[in-house]
């Protein structure tokens, strides 16, 4: 079979598996729909959390970022990995001990205020919709690559698939679907990395091939890549143009944003106890590390292979690739490879012949005088998907990678849809405006909310081109989470004096300032020379997180202290396994009185 046939086989068989799991594990109650009945085994939850966590940004975009940014791309590795460790050790067990369904539910009860709950819902929706726009964009990139269609239609196809199993199965169905998706995505990510590492360095372990010598040469792979890039007028791969303060801010925003992400936090509510939450966090870190330690090698290999395949090749302009390529070869030239034309059809890759010679010369801004810069518009999100084709790997590997990219995007999209649907049906519906709602009604509303969220997410994905590549879009979501949700979660667990007035002030401060900054610089014409202290929109959430914390603490100190039962509860949730007179038991906590 050719690569196209293998792609269809992998994609349709994995989709059939996901839909079959959703039917088998469909939710029968609100407990199943929101938290899978609290019965998920820690190892299973760790694998599902890893799939939920490793989105299209991790699978599709991170290696592309590292390929182009080199050292600068390490902020995504450091921030996301460090953030997960922070979440696993500092927040997850205590949130599970609190026993709530959602982050807004925690905020509403911990801060004894429906207003605080509604503000938390707004923050969660902002974060989730920004994040899911990146996932749907990743779905569009993957589908357009293997079907050869515009990526907008790829998003529509992805919407239909995720709509089915998210609406039907809820968290119970999503959990077991994510386990399958993790197996698919990690296999799809590591197999081509092993092949390419063998081809370039002779070492089958990508993490070691990354620092090994090029096969048959007495030079390391990184030194060769550095030399290739500097010869073409680019910075060395192991250097970066990013300022130190921006690197620090982006890393901080990603790290603390991770600890405030609603769709990751909600996964720890699916296990039976706080101890199980710790175990599942440990397992998730193991599963995540497999991909994250491979990504730098994938990015470096991809950059080296791309330049070798494209630089100096003659562009094939006509529709009949085979005939024109044969003519170029007969004249002693080297035509661009077939995969270039395939990706060009998607609108994600192209060529602008600036000097009219018909050849592609990849040149950087520091190229010697007289060398024209030939523009090859490249969406960085295609690098992982195109990598097997660039390296001329077998067709079954190419198809497998497409299936893996879709698994990564859909798994996270499903988790985000759960946050959105539960925020609407549970936090706004049952806990705030319609407290006498039955379980049956709540479950129905949750499913309708999930369906509406899928449609809205698809539209966001289609119209998010102005925002940037997938990892950049996702970085905005992390900044919003860091500035708005992390402060109230952290202070809600570790400072019993934090009250509802401080929480509301902190969330609004972080949300308004971070969103306003991102909007100004992405949509309202702001330029990099206007960045506050040189901090980009991707990193500004870290700066405003500090402001949010300071304002929240200040407001709490000048207003009335929380009720004594709330302060006692904060003391108790840091002692896992105890039963409390405050109403917190294994099944959840009775609502605290509003004041």
C-alpha positions as CSV (number, residue, x, y, z in Angstrom):
1,X,0.0,0.0,0.0
2,X,1.1,3.6,-0.6
3,X,1.3,6.3,2.1
4,X,-2.2,7.5,1.3
5,X,-3.8,4.1,1.7
6,X,-1.8,3.5,4.9
7,X,-3.0,6.9,6.2
8,X,-6.7,6.0,5.6
9,X,-6.2,2.6,7.2
10,X,-4.6,4.0,10.4
11,X,-7.0,7.0,10.7
12,X,-10.2,5.1,10.2
13,X,-9.2,2.1,12.3
14,X,-8.2,4.4,15.2
15,X,-11.4,6.5,14.9
16,X,-13.5,3.3,14.9
17,X,-11.7,2.3,18.1
18,X,-12.4,5.6,19.8
19,X,-16.1,5.5,18.8
20,X,-16.4,1.9,19.9
21,X,-14.9,2.8,23.3
22,X,-17.3,5.7,23.6
23,X,-20.3,3.4,23.0
24,X,-19.0,0.8,25.4
25,X,-18.4,3.3,28.2
26,X,-21.2,5.8,27.7
27,X,-22.2,7.8,30.8
28,X,-25.3,6.8,32.6
29,X,-25.2,9.5,35.4
30,X,-23.8,12.9,36.1
31,X,-21.1,11.3,38.2
32,X,-20.0,9.2,35.2
33,X,-20.3,12.2,32.9
34,X,-18.2,14.6,35.0
35,X,-15.7,12.5,36.9
36,X,-16.1,8.9,35.6
37,X,-17.6,7.8,38.9
38,X,-14.3,8.4,40.8
39,X,-13.3,4.8,40.0
40,X,-10.4,5.2,37.5
41,X,-7.3,3.3,38.4
42,X,-4.2,5.6,39.0
43,X,-2.2,4.0,36.2
44,X,-5.1,4.3,33.7
45,X,-5.7,7.9,34.9
46,X,-2.0,8.6,34.5
47,X,-2.1,7.5,30.8
48,X,-5.4,9.4,30.2
49,X,-3.9,12.5,31.8
50,X,-0.8,12.3,29.6
51,X,-3.0,12.1,26.5
52,X,-5.1,15.0,27.9
53,X,-2.0,17.0,28.6
54,X,0.0,16.2,25.4
55,X,-2.2,18.2,23.0
56,X,-1.6,19.1,19.4
57,X,0.8,21.7,20.7
58,X,3.0,18.9,22.2
59,X,2.7,16.5,19.3
60,X,2.5,18.8,16.2
61,X,3.9,22.1,17.2
62,X,6.6,21.7,19.8
63,X,9.1,20.0,17.6
64,X,8.4,22.5,14.9
65,X,9.1,25.3,17.3
66,X,12.3,23.7,18.5
67,X,13.3,23.1,14.8
68,X,13.0,26.9,14.1
69,X,13.8,28.5,17.5
70,X,16.5,26.1,18.6
71,X,17.5,27.0,22.1
72,X,14.6,29.5,22.3
73,X,12.1,26.7,21.9
74,X,13.3,25.1,25.1
75,X,10.9,27.4,27.0
76,X,8.0,25.2,26.0
77,X,9.8,22.1,27.2
78,X,10.8,23.7,30.5
79,X,7.5,25.4,31.2
80,X,5.2,22.6,30.4
81,X,7.3,19.9,32.2
82,X,7.9,22.1,35.3
83,X,4.3,23.1,35.4
84,X,3.1,19.5,35.5
85,X,5.5,18.7,38.4
86,X,4.1,21.8,40.2
87,X,0.6,20.7,39.6
88,X,1.2,17.1,40.6
89,X,3.0,17.9,43.9
90,X,1.4,21.1,45.0
91,X,-2.2,21.2,44.0
92,X,-3.7,17.9,42.6
93,X,-3.9,15.9,45.8
94,X,-5.5,18.7,47.8
95,X,-8.0,19.5,45.1
96,X,-9.0,15.8,45.0
97,X,-9.3,15.8,48.8
98,X,-11.8,18.7,48.4
99,X,-14.0,16.4,46.4
100,X,-15.5,18.7,43.8
101,X,-16.3,18.2,40.2
102,X,-14.7,21.2,38.7
103,X,-12.4,24.2,39.3
104,X,-15.3,26.7,39.5
105,X,-17.0,24.3,42.0
106,X,-13.9,24.4,44.2
107,X,-13.8,28.2,43.9
108,X,-17.5,28.6,44.7
109,X,-17.4,26.5,47.8
110,X,-13.9,27.5,49.0
111,X,-14.8,31.2,48.7
112,X,-18.4,30.7,49.8
113,X,-19.7,32.8,46.9
114,X,-21.8,32.3,43.8
115,X,-20.2,35.4,42.4
116,X,-16.8,33.9,42.7
117,X,-18.1,30.7,41.1
118,X,-19.4,32.7,38.1
119,X,-16.2,34.6,37.7
120,X,-14.2,31.3,37.8
121,X,-16.6,29.9,35.1
122,X,-15.8,32.9,32.9
123,X,-12.1,32.5,33.4
124,X,-12.3,28.7,32.7
125,X,-14.3,29.4,29.5
126,X,-11.8,32.0,28.3
127,X,-8.9,29.5,29.0
128,X,-10.7,26.5,27.5
129,X,-11.9,28.2,24.3
130,X,-8.5,29.7,23.7
131,X,-6.8,26.3,24.2
132,X,-9.3,24.4,22.2
133,X,-8.9,26.8,19.2
134,X,-5.3,25.5,19.1
135,X,-6.4,21.9,19.2
136,X,-9.0,22.3,16.4
137,X,-6.3,24.1,14.3
138,X,-4.1,21.1,14.9
139,X,-6.9,18.8,13.7
140,X,-7.3,20.9,10.6
141,X,-3.5,20.7,9.8
142,X,-3.5,16.9,10.2
143,X,-6.6,16.2,8.2
144,X,-5.6,18.7,5.4
145,X,-2.2,17.0,5.2
146,X,-3.5,13.5,4.5
147,X,-6.7,14.4,2.6
148,X,-5.1,17.2,0.6
149,X,-8.0,19.5,1.5
150,X,-8.1,23.1,3.0
151,X,-7.5,22.9,6.7
152,X,-10.9,24.5,7.4
153,X,-12.6,21.3,6.1
154,X,-10.2,19.2,8.2
155,X,-11.5,21.0,11.3
156,X,-15.1,20.2,10.3
157,X,-14.3,16.5,10.1
158,X,-12.6,16.6,13.5
159,X,-15.6,18.4,15.0
160,X,-17.9,15.5,13.9
161,X,-15.7,12.8,15.5
162,X,-15.1,14.6,18.8
163,X,-18.8,15.5,19.0
164,X,-19.8,11.9,19.0
165,X,-17.6,10.4,21.7
166,X,-17.5,13.5,24.0
167,X,-21.2,14.0,24.0
168,X,-22.1,10.3,24.4
169,X,-19.5,9.2,26.9
170,X,-18.7,12.2,29.0
171,X,-15.6,11.9,31.2
172,X,-16.1,8.1,31.5
173,X,-15.9,7.6,27.8
174,X,-13.2,10.3,27.3
175,X,-11.0,8.6,30.0
176,X,-10.8,5.2,28.2
177,X,-10.7,6.9,24.8
178,X,-7.7,8.9,25.9
179,X,-5.9,5.8,27.0
180,X,-6.2,4.4,23.5
181,X,-5.2,7.8,22.1
182,X,-2.1,7.9,24.2
183,X,-1.0,4.5,22.9
184,X,-1.6,5.7,19.4
185,X,0.2,9.1,19.7
186,X,3.2,7.8,21.6
187,X,3.8,5.0,19.1
188,X,3.3,7.4,16.3
189,X,5.8,9.9,17.7
190,X,8.6,7.5,18.7
191,X,8.6,5.1,15.7
192,X,9.6,7.7,13.1
193,X,12.0,9.3,15.5
194,X,13.8,5.9,15.9
195,X,13.9,5.5,12.1
196,X,15.3,9.0,11.5
197,X,17.9,8.8,14.3
198,X,19.1,5.5,12.7
199,X,19.4,7.2,9.3
200,X,21.2,10.3,10.5
201,X,23.4,9.0,13.3
202,X,23.2,5.2,13.3
203,X,21.8,5.3,16.9
204,X,18.3,3.9,17.4
205,X,17.6,6.0,20.5
206,X,16.6,9.5,19.5
207,X,17.6,11.0,22.8
208,X,21.2,9.7,22.3
209,X,21.2,10.3,18.5
210,X,20.5,14.0,19.2
211,X,24.0,14.3,20.8
212,X,25.8,11.7,18.7
213,X,28.0,12.1,15.6
214,X,26.5,12.0,12.2
215,X,26.8,8.6,10.7
216,X,30.1,8.2,8.8
217,X,31.4,11.7,9.8
218,X,33.5,12.9,12.7
219,X,31.2,15.7,13.7
220,X,28.3,15.8,16.0
221,X,24.7,16.2,14.7
222,X,24.2,19.5,16.5
223,X,27.6,20.9,15.3
224,X,26.7,20.0,11.7
225,X,23.3,21.6,12.1
226,X,24.9,24.7,13.5
227,X,27.3,24.9,10.6
228,X,24.5,24.4,8.0
229,X,22.4,27.2,9.5
230,X,25.2,29.7,9.9
231,X,26.3,29.0,6.3
232,X,22.7,29.9,5.2
233,X,22.6,33.1,7.2
234,X,20.7,31.9,10.3
235,X,21.7,32.0,13.9
236,X,23.3,28.8,15.3
237,X,20.7,26.2,16.4
238,X,22.1,26.3,19.9
239,X,21.5,30.1,20.3
240,X,18.5,32.3,20.5
241,X,17.3,35.8,19.7
242,X,14.8,35.8,22.6
243,X,15.7,38.0,25.6
244,X,16.4,36.4,28.9
245,X,13.5,38.2,30.5
246,X,11.1,36.9,27.8
247,X,12.4,33.4,28.2
248,X,11.9,33.6,31.9
249,X,8.4,35.0,31.6
250,X,7.2,32.5,29.0
251,X,8.6,29.6,31.1
252,X,6.8,31.0,34.1
253,X,3.5,31.5,32.3
254,X,3.5,28.0,30.9
255,X,4.6,26.5,34.3
256,X,2.0,28.3,36.5
257,X,-0.6,28.2,33.8
258,X,-0.3,24.4,33.8
259,X,-1.1,24.4,37.5
260,X,-4.3,26.4,36.7
261,X,-5.6,24.5,33.7
262,X,-9.1,23.2,34.4
263,X,-9.0,20.3,31.9
264,X,-5.9,18.8,33.6
265,X,-7.0,19.5,37.1
266,X,-10.4,17.8,36.5
267,X,-8.6,14.5,35.7
268,X,-7.5,14.2,39.3
269,X,-11.1,14.1,40.4
270,X,-11.7,10.8,38.6
271,X,-9.6,8.7,41.0
272,X,-10.8,7.3,44.3
273,X,-8.6,9.3,46.7
274,X,-5.9,11.9,47.3
275,X,-3.3,9.0,47.4
276,X,-4.5,7.8,44.1
277,X,-4.2,11.3,42.7
278,X,-0.5,11.4,43.7
279,X,0.1,8.0,42.1
280,X,-1.7,8.9,38.9
281,X,0.3,12.2,38.7
282,X,3.5,10.1,39.0
283,X,2.4,7.8,36.2
284,X,1.4,10.7,34.0
285,X,4.8,12.2,34.4
286,X,6.5,9.0,33.2
287,X,4.2,8.7,30.2
288,X,4.7,12.4,29.3
289,X,8.5,12.2,29.6
290,X,8.6,9.6,26.8
291,X,7.5,12.2,24.3
292,X,9.0,15.3,25.8
293,X,12.5,13.8,25.9
294,X,12.1,12.8,22.2
295,X,10.9,16.2,20.9
296,X,14.3,18.0,20.8
297,X,15.7,15.2,18.7
298,X,12.7,15.3,16.3
299,X,13.0,19.1,15.9
300,X,16.7,19.0,15.1
301,X,16.5,16.0,12.7
302,X,13.5,17.7,10.9
303,X,15.4,21.0,10.4
304,X,18.5,19.2,9.0
305,X,16.4,17.0,6.7
306,X,14.2,19.8,5.4
307,X,17.2,22.0,4.4
308,X,18.9,19.0,2.7
309,X,15.8,18.2,0.7
310,X,14.6,21.7,-0.3
311,X,17.6,24.0,-0.5
312,X,18.9,24.2,-4.1
313,X,16.0,22.2,-5.5
314,X,14.2,23.4,-8.7
315,X,10.5,24.4,-8.1
316,X,7.9,22.3,-9.9
317,X,5.2,24.8,-10.9
318,X,2.8,22.7,-13.0
319,X,0.1,20.3,-12.0
320,X,1.8,17.3,-13.7
321,X,4.5,16.7,-11.1
322,X,5.9,13.5,-12.6
323,X,6.4,14.9,-16.1
324,X,7.9,18.2,-15.0
325,X,10.2,16.5,-12.4
326,X,11.5,14.1,-15.0
327,X,12.3,17.0,-17.4
328,X,14.2,18.8,-14.6
329,X,16.2,15.6,-13.8
330,X,16.9,15.1,-17.5
331,X,18.4,18.6,-17.7
332,X,20.7,17.8,-14.7
333,X,18.6,19.5,-12.1
334,X,17.1,18.4,-8.8
335,X,13.3,18.9,-8.6
336,X,11.5,19.6,-5.3
337,X,10.2,16.4,-3.7
338,X,6.7,15.2,-4.2
339,X,5.8,15.8,-0.5
340,X,6.5,19.6,-1.0
341,X,3.8,19.8,-3.7
342,X,1.4,17.8,-1.5
343,X,1.7,20.1,1.4
344,X,1.6,23.1,-0.9
345,X,-1.9,22.1,-1.9
346,X,-3.0,22.6,1.7
347,X,-1.9,26.2,1.8
348,X,0.5,25.5,4.7
349,X,3.7,25.4,2.5
350,X,4.7,27.4,-0.6
351,X,7.5,29.2,-2.5
352,X,8.0,32.7,-3.6
353,X,10.7,33.0,-6.4
354,X,12.2,36.4,-5.6
355,X,15.0,36.3,-8.1
356,X,13.2,34.5,-10.9
357,X,15.7,31.6,-11.3
358,X,13.1,28.9,-10.4
359,X,15.3,27.4,-7.7
360,X,14.7,27.5,-3.9
361,X,17.5,29.0,-1.9
362,X,16.8,29.0,1.8
363,X,18.6,32.1,3.3
364,X,18.5,33.7,6.7
365,X,18.6,37.4,7.6
366,X,22.4,37.2,8.1
367,X,23.2,35.7,4.7
368,X,26.1,37.2,2.8
369,X,25.4,40.1,0.4
370,X,24.2,39.1,-3.0
371,X,22.3,36.0,-1.8
372,X,18.6,36.6,-2.2
373,X,16.2,35.4,0.5
374,X,13.9,33.0,-1.2
375,X,10.6,32.8,0.8
376,X,9.3,29.3,1.7
377,X,6.2,30.0,3.9
378,X,6.1,27.2,6.3
379,X,3.6,26.5,9.0
380,X,5.7,25.1,11.8
381,X,2.8,22.8,12.8
382,X,3.4,20.6,9.7
383,X,7.0,19.6,10.7
384,X,6.2,16.4,12.7
385,X,3.6,15.3,10.1
386,X,5.8,16.0,7.2
387,X,9.0,14.6,8.9
388,X,8.5,10.9,7.8
389,X,7.9,12.0,4.2
390,X,11.0,14.3,4.3
391,X,13.1,11.4,5.6
392,X,11.5,9.1,2.9
393,X,10.2,6.6,5.5
394,X,7.8,3.7,4.6
395,X,4.1,4.6,3.9
396,X,2.9,2.9,7.1
397,X,5.0,5.2,9.2
398,X,3.7,8.3,7.4
399,X,0.1,7.2,8.0
400,X,0.8,6.3,11.6
401,X,2.0,9.8,12.3
402,X,-1.1,11.4,10.9
403,X,-3.2,9.1,13.2
404,X,-1.0,10.1,16.2
405,X,-1.4,13.9,15.5
406,X,-5.2,13.5,15.4
407,X,-5.1,11.5,18.6
408,X,-3.2,14.2,20.4
409,X,-5.4,17.0,19.2
410,X,-8.7,15.2,19.8
411,X,-7.8,13.8,23.2
412,X,-7.1,17.3,24.6
413,X,-10.1,18.8,22.8
414,X,-12.3,16.2,24.5
415,X,-11.0,17.1,27.9
416,X,-11.5,20.8,27.3
417,X,-15.1,20.1,26.1
418,X,-15.7,18.5,29.5
419,X,-14.6,21.7,31.2
420,X,-16.9,23.8,29.1
421,X,-19.9,21.5,29.4
422,X,-19.6,21.1,33.1
423,X,-19.1,24.8,33.6
424,X,-22.4,25.5,31.9
425,X,-24.5,22.6,33.2
426,X,-23.1,22.1,36.7
427,X,-21.5,25.4,37.8
428,X,-23.9,27.8,36.2
429,X,-26.9,25.6,36.0
430,X,-27.3,23.3,39.0
431,X,-25.0,25.1,41.5
432,X,-26.0,28.7,40.7
433,X,-29.2,29.5,38.8
434,X,-31.3,26.3,39.0
435,X,-30.4,24.5,42.2
436,X,-33.5,22.2,42.1
437,X,-32.4,20.7,38.7
438,X,-32.5,16.9,38.5
439,X,-29.6,14.6,37.5
440,X,-31.4,13.7,34.3
441,X,-31.9,17.4,33.3
442,X,-28.3,18.3,34.2
443,X,-27.0,15.4,32.1
444,X,-29.1,16.5,29.2
445,X,-27.9,20.1,29.5
446,X,-24.3,18.9,29.8
447,X,-24.5,17.0,26.5
448,X,-26.1,20.0,24.7
449,X,-23.4,22.3,26.2
450,X,-20.7,19.9,24.9
451,X,-22.3,19.9,21.4
452,X,-22.4,23.7,21.4
453,X,-18.8,23.9,22.6
454,X,-17.7,21.6,19.7
455,X,-19.3,23.9,17.2
456,X,-17.9,27.0,18.8
457,X,-14.4,25.4,19.1
458,X,-14.5,24.5,15.4
459,X,-15.3,28.1,14.4
460,X,-12.4,29.3,16.7
461,X,-10.1,26.9,15.0
462,X,-11.1,28.1,11.5
463,X,-10.7,31.7,12.3
464,X,-7.6,31.5,14.6
465,X,-5.1,31.9,11.7
466,X,-4.3,35.4,12.9
467,X,-3.3,34.1,16.4
468,X,-0.3,32.0,15.2
469,X,0.8,28.4,15.2
470,X,-0.7,25.8,17.6
471,X,1.8,26.1,20.4
472,X,1.6,29.9,20.4
473,X,-2.2,29.8,20.6
474,X,-2.0,27.3,23.5
475,X,0.6,29.5,25.2
476,X,-2.0,32.3,25.4
477,X,-4.4,29.9,27.2
478,X,-1.6,29.1,29.7
479,X,-1.0,32.8,30.3
480,X,-4.7,33.3,31.0
481,X,-4.8,30.4,33.4
482,X,-1.7,31.5,35.2
483,X,-3.0,35.0,35.8
484,X,-6.6,34.2,36.7
485,X,-7.1,30.7,38.1
486,X,-3.7,29.7,39.6
487,X,-3.7,32.5,42.3
488,X,-7.1,31.6,43.7
489,X,-6.4,27.8,43.6
490,X,-3.0,28.2,45.3
491,X,-4.1,30.7,47.9
492,X,-7.4,28.8,48.5
493,X,-5.4,25.7,49.5
494,X,-2.5,27.3,51.4
495,X,-3.8,30.5,53.0
496,X,-6.9,30.2,55.1
497,X,-7.3,34.0,55.4
498,X,-8.0,34.3,51.6
499,X,-11.6,35.4,51.2
500,X,-14.2,35.8,48.5
501,X,-13.5,39.5,47.9
502,X,-9.8,38.8,47.4
503,X,-10.5,35.8,45.1
504,X,-12.9,37.8,42.9
505,X,-10.4,40.7,42.7
506,X,-7.5,38.4,41.8
507,X,-9.4,36.5,39.0
508,X,-10.7,39.7,37.4
509,X,-7.4,41.4,37.5
510,X,-5.5,38.5,36.0
511,X,-8.1,37.8,33.3
512,X,-8.7,41.4,32.2
513,X,-5.0,42.4,32.1
514,X,-3.8,39.3,30.3
515,X,-6.6,39.1,27.8
516,X,-6.3,42.8,27.1
517,X,-2.5,42.6,26.5
518,X,-2.9,39.6,24.2
519,X,-5.7,41.3,22.3
520,X,-3.8,44.5,21.8
521,X,-0.6,42.9,20.4
522,X,-2.4,40.2,18.3
523,X,-5.4,42.1,17.0
524,X,-5.1,45.9,17.7
525,X,-1.8,46.6,16.0
526,X,0.6,46.6,18.9
527,X,4.3,46.1,18.0
528,X,7.1,44.2,19.8
529,X,8.9,47.4,20.7
530,X,5.9,48.3,22.9
531,X,6.0,45.1,24.9
532,X,6.0,45.7,28.7
533,X,9.6,45.2,29.9
534,X,10.2,43.3,26.7
535,X,7.8,40.5,27.6
536,X,5.8,38.9,24.7
537,X,2.1,38.1,24.8
538,X,3.0,34.4,25.3
539,X,4.8,35.3,28.6
540,X,2.7,38.2,30.0
541,X,0.5,35.9,32.0
542,X,3.4,35.3,34.4
543,X,3.8,39.1,35.0
544,X,0.1,39.7,35.6
545,X,0.0,36.6,37.8
546,X,2.2,38.4,40.2
547,X,-0.1,41.4,40.0
548,X,-3.2,39.2,40.5
549,X,-1.6,37.6,43.6
550,X,-0.7,40.9,45.1
551,X,-4.1,42.5,44.6
552,X,-5.9,39.3,45.8
553,X,-3.9,39.3,49.1
554,X,-4.3,43.1,49.6
555,X,-8.0,43.0,49.1
556,X,-8.3,39.9,51.4
557,X,-6.4,41.7,54.2
558,X,-8.6,44.8,54.2
559,X,-11.9,42.9,54.0
560,X,-13.7,40.5,56.4
561,X,-12.0,37.2,57.1
562,X,-13.7,34.0,55.8
563,X,-16.1,32.1,58.1
564,X,-14.5,29.9,60.7
565,X,-15.8,26.7,59.0
566,X,-14.1,27.7,55.8
567,X,-10.8,28.3,57.6
568,X,-11.1,24.9,59.3
569,X,-11.7,23.3,56.0
570,X,-8.5,24.8,54.5
571,X,-6.6,23.3,57.4
572,X,-8.2,19.9,56.9
573,X,-7.8,19.4,53.2
574,X,-4.0,19.5,53.6
575,X,-4.3,16.3,55.7
576,X,-5.5,13.7,53.2
577,X,-7.7,10.8,54.3
578,X,-9.4,12.5,57.2
579,X,-13.2,12.7,57.6
580,X,-14.5,16.1,58.4
581,X,-17.5,17.6,60.1
582,X,-17.6,20.2,57.3
583,X,-19.4,17.8,55.0
584,X,-16.4,16.6,53.0
585,X,-16.5,12.9,52.5
586,X,-15.6,10.5,49.6
587,X,-18.7,11.5,47.6
588,X,-18.0,15.2,47.8
589,X,-18.6,18.2,50.1
590,X,-21.9,19.7,51.1
591,X,-22.2,23.3,50.0
592,X,-20.9,25.8,52.5
593,X,-23.2,28.7,53.5
594,X,-23.1,31.8,51.4
595,X,-22.3,35.0,53.2
